[in-house]
């Protein structure tokens, strides 16, 4: 009943909300694999660094959702330990990172704490190309360094992009790979760059879950319409579903903020 009330309020908010303006540059150059810039780089689905176990679980899977089921991949006690490589960023960029973490903390039970000593932490760096992160809590064994990486290159400094990558760190996959996505979007396979079709696979239902929250076009975890396009034309087209009508004004691929649906899922994953 509580969830139904929340979702009803969410739908009303979407109906009455002003259209979301996209501040992303969806040009071919920005999303080229060769450039390695943005979220669509040389990683799983563009910006996720998976462990071998995670890759085998989701890479070839059919039918799934977008939040990790495995509770061992959730940060213990709802605390994310982090370390920002200050030399990689200027003061404004550090402030934007901190604002992104604060946004997530203010809308959930998650706490972000700076690393002490050599304890396991997510290392927030800017030394590599592109925007990317590991997925979930990936504490290594004794033979590996006690850290995982979230990379934010110069082209990653939009609030929603920072939040998007941190939600990967918390355990979220991409929205458009949900098990029921074909009811809500059409994947235009002919427009996808050859060899990159795997980036549009659907997840295994045993690996990830939607926590009972309906598909969300306006999720900050959704691909943009021209993701991995070979010709600048759309690779993802919203269908004329009832949900799309209810979410009129939502633009897929927005990188401004978490949607209400994102917030509900985050709280269901960590706070219930």
C-alpha positions as CSV (number, residue, x, y, z in Angstrom):
1,X,0.0,0.0,0.0
2,X,2.8,2.4,0.9
3,X,4.6,1.7,-2.5
4,X,1.3,2.1,-4.4
5,X,0.8,5.5,-2.7
6,X,4.3,6.6,-3.6
7,X,4.0,5.5,-7.2
8,X,0.6,7.3,-7.5
9,X,2.2,10.5,-6.3
10,X,5.1,9.9,-8.7
11,X,2.8,9.5,-11.6
12,X,0.9,12.7,-10.7
13,X,4.2,14.5,-10.4
14,X,5.4,13.4,-13.8
15,X,2.1,14.4,-15.4
16,X,2.3,17.9,-14.0
17,X,6.0,18.3,-14.3
18,X,7.7,20.6,-16.8
19,X,9.5,18.7,-19.7
20,X,13.0,17.6,-18.8
21,X,15.6,19.3,-20.9
22,X,18.5,17.2,-22.0
23,X,21.9,18.9,-21.5
24,X,23.8,16.0,-23.1
25,X,25.6,16.3,-26.4
26,X,24.6,13.2,-28.3
27,X,27.0,13.8,-31.2
28,X,28.8,10.9,-32.9
29,X,32.1,12.3,-31.7
30,X,31.1,12.3,-28.0
31,X,29.9,8.7,-28.1
32,X,32.6,7.2,-30.3
33,X,34.3,4.2,-28.8
34,X,37.5,5.5,-30.3
35,X,37.3,8.7,-28.4
36,X,36.5,6.8,-25.1
37,X,34.6,9.9,-23.9
38,X,31.3,9.9,-22.0
39,X,29.4,6.8,-20.7
40,X,29.6,4.9,-24.0
41,X,33.2,3.8,-23.9
42,X,35.2,0.5,-23.9
43,X,33.5,-1.1,-21.0
44,X,30.5,-3.4,-20.5
45,X,27.5,-1.4,-21.8
46,X,29.8,1.6,-22.1
47,X,30.6,2.5,-18.5
48,X,30.4,-0.6,-16.2
49,X,33.5,-2.4,-15.0
50,X,32.3,-5.9,-14.1
51,X,34.0,-8.7,-12.2
52,X,34.3,-12.0,-14.1
53,X,31.5,-13.4,-12.0
54,X,29.2,-10.4,-12.8
55,X,30.1,-10.6,-16.5
56,X,29.2,-14.2,-16.8
57,X,26.0,-13.7,-14.9
58,X,24.7,-10.8,-17.1
59,X,26.5,-10.6,-20.4
60,X,24.6,-13.3,-22.2
61,X,21.5,-13.2,-20.0
62,X,17.9,-12.8,-21.3
63,X,15.1,-11.5,-19.1
64,X,16.0,-9.3,-16.1
65,X,15.8,-6.0,-14.3
66,X,18.2,-3.3,-13.2
67,X,19.2,-3.6,-9.5
68,X,21.5,-6.3,-8.1
69,X,19.8,-9.0,-6.1
70,X,23.0,-10.2,-4.4
71,X,23.1,-8.6,-1.0
72,X,26.8,-9.2,-0.7
73,X,27.3,-6.6,-3.4
74,X,25.6,-3.9,-1.3
75,X,27.8,-1.6,0.7
76,X,27.9,-2.8,4.4
77,X,25.7,-0.9,6.8
78,X,24.6,1.5,4.0
79,X,28.0,3.2,4.2
80,X,30.0,4.0,1.1
81,X,33.7,4.6,1.8
82,X,35.3,6.8,-0.8
83,X,38.5,8.6,-1.7
84,X,38.8,11.4,-4.2
85,X,42.1,11.8,-6.0
86,X,42.4,15.5,-5.5
87,X,45.1,16.0,-8.0
88,X,42.8,14.8,-10.8
89,X,40.2,17.5,-10.2
90,X,39.9,21.2,-9.7
91,X,38.0,22.7,-6.8
92,X,34.8,23.1,-8.7
93,X,34.9,19.5,-9.9
94,X,35.5,18.2,-6.3
95,X,32.5,20.3,-5.2
96,X,30.4,18.7,-7.9
97,X,31.4,15.2,-6.9
98,X,30.6,16.0,-3.2
99,X,27.2,17.5,-4.3
100,X,26.4,14.3,-6.2
101,X,27.2,12.2,-3.1
102,X,25.1,14.5,-0.9
103,X,22.2,14.3,-3.3
104,X,22.1,10.5,-3.0
105,X,22.6,10.6,0.8
106,X,19.8,13.2,1.2
107,X,17.3,11.0,-0.6
108,X,18.2,7.7,1.0
109,X,19.7,6.0,4.1
110,X,23.1,5.9,2.4
111,X,26.1,7.5,4.1
112,X,29.3,8.5,2.3
113,X,32.4,8.5,4.4
114,X,36.0,9.4,3.5
115,X,38.5,6.5,3.6
116,X,40.7,6.0,6.6
117,X,44.0,4.4,6.1
118,X,44.0,1.6,3.5
119,X,40.4,0.3,4.0
120,X,38.3,-0.8,1.1
121,X,36.9,2.3,-0.8
122,X,35.7,3.5,-4.1
123,X,38.5,5.6,-5.6
124,X,37.1,8.5,-7.5
125,X,39.7,9.4,-10.1
126,X,39.8,11.4,-13.4
127,X,43.0,10.0,-14.9
128,X,41.4,7.7,-17.5
129,X,39.2,8.5,-20.5
130,X,35.4,8.3,-20.0
131,X,32.9,7.9,-17.2
132,X,32.8,4.5,-15.7
133,X,32.4,2.5,-12.5
134,X,32.3,-0.9,-11.0
135,X,28.9,-2.3,-10.1
136,X,28.1,-2.8,-6.4
137,X,30.4,-3.5,-3.5
138,X,33.4,-5.3,-5.0
139,X,35.7,-6.0,-2.1
140,X,38.7,-7.9,-3.5
141,X,40.5,-10.8,-2.0
142,X,43.8,-10.6,-0.2
143,X,45.8,-10.7,-3.4
144,X,44.3,-7.5,-4.8
145,X,44.3,-3.9,-3.8
146,X,41.5,-2.9,-1.4
147,X,39.8,-0.5,-3.7
148,X,37.5,-0.1,-6.7
149,X,37.4,2.7,-9.2
150,X,34.9,5.3,-10.3
151,X,36.4,7.4,-13.1
152,X,35.2,10.9,-14.1
153,X,37.0,12.4,-17.0
154,X,36.5,16.1,-17.9
155,X,33.5,15.3,-20.1
156,X,31.7,13.7,-17.1
157,X,30.9,16.7,-15.1
158,X,27.2,16.9,-15.2
159,X,25.3,16.3,-11.9
160,X,23.3,13.5,-13.4
161,X,26.4,11.8,-14.8
162,X,28.1,11.8,-11.5
163,X,25.0,10.4,-9.8
164,X,24.6,7.8,-12.6
165,X,28.1,6.4,-12.0
166,X,27.7,6.4,-8.3
167,X,24.4,4.5,-8.7
168,X,26.5,1.9,-10.6
169,X,28.9,1.8,-7.6
170,X,25.9,1.2,-5.4
171,X,24.7,-1.7,-7.5
172,X,22.5,-0.4,-10.4
173,X,22.6,-1.5,-14.0
174,X,21.0,0.3,-16.9
175,X,17.2,0.9,-17.2
176,X,16.8,-0.1,-20.9
177,X,18.1,-3.6,-20.3
178,X,15.1,-4.5,-18.0
179,X,13.5,-7.8,-18.7
180,X,10.3,-6.1,-20.0
181,X,11.9,-3.3,-21.9
182,X,10.5,-4.5,-25.3
183,X,7.0,-3.5,-24.0
184,X,8.2,0.1,-23.6
185,X,11.0,0.7,-26.1
186,X,12.0,-0.5,-29.6
187,X,15.7,-1.3,-30.0
188,X,16.6,-0.4,-33.6
189,X,19.3,-3.0,-34.2
190,X,20.1,-1.7,-37.8
191,X,21.3,1.6,-36.3
192,X,23.7,0.1,-33.7
193,X,27.4,0.0,-34.5
194,X,28.4,-3.4,-35.8
195,X,29.8,-5.6,-33.0
196,X,28.2,-3.5,-30.2
197,X,24.8,-5.1,-30.2
198,X,25.7,-6.9,-26.9
199,X,25.3,-3.6,-25.1
200,X,21.5,-3.9,-25.5
201,X,21.2,-7.4,-24.0
202,X,18.6,-7.9,-21.3
203,X,19.6,-9.0,-17.8
204,X,19.1,-12.3,-16.0
205,X,16.1,-12.2,-13.6
206,X,18.2,-14.2,-11.1
207,X,20.9,-11.5,-11.1
208,X,19.0,-8.2,-11.0
209,X,15.6,-6.9,-10.0
210,X,13.3,-3.9,-10.5
211,X,12.1,-4.1,-6.9
212,X,8.6,-4.0,-8.2
213,X,9.0,-0.5,-9.6
214,X,7.6,0.0,-13.2
215,X,9.8,0.9,-16.2
216,X,11.0,4.5,-16.1
217,X,11.8,6.4,-19.3
218,X,13.0,9.3,-17.1
219,X,15.5,7.3,-15.1
220,X,19.0,8.7,-14.8
221,X,20.1,5.1,-15.5
222,X,18.5,5.0,-19.0
223,X,20.6,5.1,-22.2
224,X,20.0,8.1,-24.5
225,X,18.1,7.6,-27.7
226,X,21.3,7.5,-29.9
227,X,23.4,5.2,-27.7
228,X,26.0,3.3,-29.8
229,X,24.5,4.7,-33.0
230,X,26.5,4.1,-36.2
231,X,24.7,6.8,-38.1
232,X,23.4,9.4,-35.7
233,X,19.9,7.9,-35.9
234,X,18.0,6.6,-32.8
235,X,18.9,3.2,-31.5
236,X,16.1,3.4,-28.8
237,X,12.6,4.6,-29.6
238,X,9.9,4.9,-26.8
239,X,6.7,3.0,-27.7
240,X,3.3,4.5,-27.4
241,X,2.5,2.7,-24.2
242,X,0.2,3.9,-21.4
243,X,3.3,4.4,-19.2
244,X,4.9,6.6,-21.8
245,X,1.8,8.8,-22.0
246,X,1.8,9.1,-18.2
247,X,5.4,10.0,-18.3
248,X,5.0,12.6,-21.1
249,X,7.8,15.1,-20.9
250,X,10.3,12.6,-19.7
251,X,13.3,12.4,-22.1
252,X,15.2,9.1,-22.1
253,X,18.8,9.6,-21.4
254,X,18.4,12.6,-19.1
255,X,21.4,13.4,-16.9
256,X,20.0,16.1,-14.6
257,X,18.9,14.2,-11.5
258,X,17.6,10.9,-10.1
259,X,14.0,10.3,-11.0
260,X,11.4,9.5,-8.3
261,X,11.6,5.9,-9.5
262,X,15.4,5.8,-9.1
263,X,15.0,7.1,-5.5
264,X,12.3,4.5,-4.7
265,X,14.5,1.7,-6.0
266,X,17.6,3.0,-4.1
267,X,15.6,3.0,-0.9
268,X,14.2,-0.5,-1.6
269,X,17.7,-1.8,-2.2
270,X,19.3,-0.3,0.9
271,X,16.8,1.1,3.3
272,X,14.0,-1.5,3.7
